[in-house]
Amino acid sequence: SWNTSVPTISSIYYSTTPITITEATDSTPLGIGATSMTVNSGLSTAHSGNVTGLAANTTYYYVIYTRDAAGNENITMPTTFMTSSF
């Protein structure tokens, strides 16, 4: 879970391989090469989500993506976590 200073929509992107991020241009949208899970499809300052279906003993890469009502986008730096043996 996390909070934003202004209302945003939020998604978590995750992958078992390093995540690729392609900068948006006038003709193409921002690209994030990973599985996505929408956390908030409506604007909110409080965000939380549970990612399910993960494999045991596996390293995952993830980023958090947010976009406010004005269209300003933010992506966290890629980070990792490792699941435990269930």
Secondary structure, DSSP 8 states (H G I E B T S, - for coil): -EEEEEEEEEEEEEESS--EEE---SSS--EEESEEEEEEEEEEEEE-----S--TT-EEEEEEEEEETT--EEE---EEEE----
